[in-house]
Amino acid sequence: MLLFFLKGAIQLYNKVIIVGGGVAGLAMSLFLKKANIESIVYEQAKAYGKVGGHFVIHPSGIQMLELLSLGERIKANSHLLVDFAVLDKDNNSLFGEVDADIELELEEMSSFINITRYHLIDVLYKEVQKQGIPVKFGKRLKHFMQDAEQVKVVFEDGTEDEGSILIGADGIRSKTREQLFPFPAKPLKYLGKTGVYGIVETEKLGELKEHFATDAAYIYFHGNFNFFVSKHHPTDEEISWSIITTEPRKLPKKDFEEKPVEVLRTELAARFEGWEMPIQHLVKQTDHLIAKSLYRIDLMEHYSHGRVVLIGDALHTADPNAGMGTTLGLEDAMYLAKMLCDYDYEDAFYYFEQGRKQRAKKVYRSANLLETLEVDNADEYALFDSSFEASWDK
């Protein structure tokens, strides 16, 4: 259990540069604002839009959002997963095959939420605007330079900026990480899995929408894949789903990510022929599809170098089966802001790394649960650990 009390920021930073305006980067800027530390966010996209799939957020991730006073807005833009079923193709419960310890831990846990990326980004970005934190769009990092006094960033459009420190929150293919720890230090590796993420309007499902437009969330296990489906918003008439498939050999882009949507949709739907639940119909009616070969880096030995530090997916590329990637990024943002509030950057980065490594190990270990449905010691898995507690007392 970790309990933080924030009294007031040590004024050591004239400006913090955040590269990456996704969930972790926006949350980082908001936590820094709470610590009275100025920051600026640089995002490579030209604008935020209705793009991306869905996230399941762990109770500790929800707690981080509540620390930013965003609890009610998140509640109004997500679906609380209070009824969760683990099933086979015939809609039989697999809890009879699940380790009794897992079932007990799940019953005792606080609830998770399901939310789309664009709803979560929208909530965070509106708060960033309200707080007057600048966000610059269309800024793709080219390189950075640092010395004893500052760090300088250069973007591909030729613009530059300087700050006290640089926080790389630029995702799984982080340019910040690539320069900070050059190949072959921590190469991005194919995970041996693919993911397909879909969002479908319930009106397209006709009479069969009653199977999915419920408060229940379902996860199915069959062969070499698992399938998740749930609502993601209390009022939006949409359903989100995802398929994670074990593919030991990476598929060529032309045969997967770049495959025409109608062809990919037909192939995915064929997997559900004869299933009790009308998932085949659900997939066939889905126009919004994202297909990805999944990658990861091994657990990082170092989180920073000099005046540059990594957070979120740039630091921990968690297996989607762990269901903790977004939560890790939110926790990172809060923890690092707390350290920067209390210490100079060298000590802050040191304590950030020391404080987060064990949590990252637990998250990586949690991915195995959805593959084996077995657990030796629940305390070793981040999925069951809702004790990451924080208080922001000013």
JOQUI-V933271 format. One record per helix or strand of 2 or more residues. SS is the DSSP state (a for helix, b for strand). FROM is the first residue (numbers start at 1). TO is the last residue. If there is no record, write none. Layout:
BEGIN
SS & FROM & TO
SS & FROM & TO
END
This chain:
BEGIN
b & 16 & 19
a & 23 & 34
b & 39 & 42
b & 54 & 57
a & 59 & 67
a & 71 & 75
b & 79 & 81
b & 83 & 87
a & 100 & 108
b & 112 & 116
a & 117 & 130
b & 134 & 136
b & 141 & 146
b & 151 & 155
b & 160 & 163
b & 165 & 168
a & 175 & 180
b & 189 & 201
a & 202 & 211
b & 216 & 222
b & 225 & 231
b & 238 & 246
a & 253 & 255
a & 261 & 270
a & 279 & 284
b & 288 & 296
b & 304 & 305
b & 308 & 310
a & 312 & 314
a & 320 & 322
a & 325 & 342
a & 345 & 366
a & 369 & 372
a & 378 & 380
a & 382 & 384
END
